[in-house]
Amino acid sequence: MELNRLNGCQEHKPVPVADLLVAACEACRRVEWRDRAGEIDPNEGMAALFGNYELVGTLDAVGSPAPEVLVYSAPSLRKRRNLTPFPKHSWVKAAPDLWLTHDGENLLLATNHKLLFENLTRGA
């Protein structure tokens, strides 16, 4: 599967993870999501990879695209591998209004969209 080259960027390196092909480009700070049938909605990709991660808290943001960062932990070492395609300590736009990075152990999400923030913290 060939992934699009956003903004003429040549740095996209697709990585298979779960049943998806993910290109998280540090150069253009974007993520492309695919499954076997082709391009998928970013929210579907996020749900497939991180839907069972657990919200453990928030952090005041330093260098984040939003004032507060949501911290999620993986339910297992196997699920932690879902972080592999994404650059560590570098924010990429994973979906509209949603930025993602990680520290190797925890998924970090940031958004300025109030409703999205409330949805991501619901039940926590």
C-alpha positions in Angstrom: 0.0 0.0 0.0 1.3 3.4 -0.9 0.5 6.2 1.5 -0.2 9.7 0.3 2.6 12.2 0.5 1.1 15.1 2.5 2.3 18.5 1.5 4.9 17.0 -0.8 6.6 15.4 2.2 8.9 12.4 1.3 9.5 11.2 4.9 6.4 9.0 5.3 7.4 5.5 6.4 4.4 3.3 6.8 4.6 0.8 9.7 2.2 -2.2 10.1 0.6 -2.2 13.6 -2.4 -4.3 14.6 -4.4 -4.6 11.4 -3.4 -1.1 10.2 -0.7 0.6 8.3 0.3 3.9 10.0 2.6 6.6 8.8 3.4 9.1 11.5 5.6 11.7 9.9 7.7 13.8 12.3 8.7 16.1 9.4 5.2 17.3 8.5 3.7 16.4 11.9 0.8 14.4 10.4 -0.5 10.8 10.7 -2.0 8.8 7.8 -4.2 5.8 8.6 -4.9 2.8 6.4 -6.4 -0.7 6.6 -6.5 -3.4 4.0 -9.3 -1.6 2.1 -7.5 1.8 2.0 -7.6 5.1 3.9 -9.6 5.1 7.1 -11.0 7.8 9.3 -8.4 8.9 11.9 -10.8 8.4 14.7 -11.2 4.8 13.6 -7.5 4.4 13.6 -7.1 5.9 17.1 -9.9 3.7 18.4 -8.4 0.6 16.9 -5.0 1.2 18.4 -5.7 2.9 21.7 -9.4 2.3 22.5 -8.6 0.1 25.5 -5.9 2.4 27.0 -6.7 3.7 30.4 -6.7 7.4 31.3 -4.4 7.8 34.3 -4.4 11.6 34.6 -3.5 14.9 33.1 -0.3 17.0 33.0 0.2 20.7 32.6 1.6 21.1 29.1 5.0 22.3 28.2 5.6 22.5 24.5 2.2 20.9 23.8 -0.3 22.1 21.2 -2.9 22.5 24.1 -2.7 23.7 27.7 -3.3 20.3 29.2 -2.2 16.8 28.2 -4.1 13.6 28.8 -2.0 10.6 29.9 -3.1 7.1 29.0 -1.4 3.8 29.9 -1.5 0.6 27.9 -3.3 -2.4 29.3 -0.5 -4.7 28.4 3.1 -4.8 27.0 1.6 -6.1 23.7 -0.7 -3.1 23.4 2.1 -0.8 24.3 3.7 -1.8 21.0 0.9 0.2 19.3 3.0 3.3 20.1 5.8 2.1 17.9 4.9 4.0 14.6 4.7 7.3 16.4 7.7 9.5 17.2 8.6 9.8 20.9 8.4 13.3 22.4 7.3 14.9 19.2 3.7 15.9 18.6 1.9 14.7 15.5 -1.6 15.5 14.4 -3.4 12.2 14.7 -6.9 13.4 13.9 -8.7 16.7 13.4 -8.2 18.7 16.7 -6.1 15.9 18.2 -2.4 15.7 18.7 -0.5 12.7 19.9 3.0 11.8 21.2 4.3 9.3 23.7 7.2 8.6 26.1 7.7 4.9 25.2 5.3 3.8 27.9 2.4 6.3 28.0 0.2 7.7 25.2 -0.1 11.5 25.5 -3.0 13.3 23.8 -3.7 17.0 23.5 -6.6 19.0 22.1 -8.0 22.5 22.3 -11.4 21.3 21.4 -13.6 21.4 24.6 -16.1 18.7 23.5 -13.3 16.3 22.3 -11.5 16.8 25.6 -14.7 16.0 27.5 -15.3 12.9 25.4 -11.7 11.7 26.0 -12.0 12.1 29.8 -15.6 10.8 30.1 -15.8 8.0 32.7 -12.4 8.8 34.2 
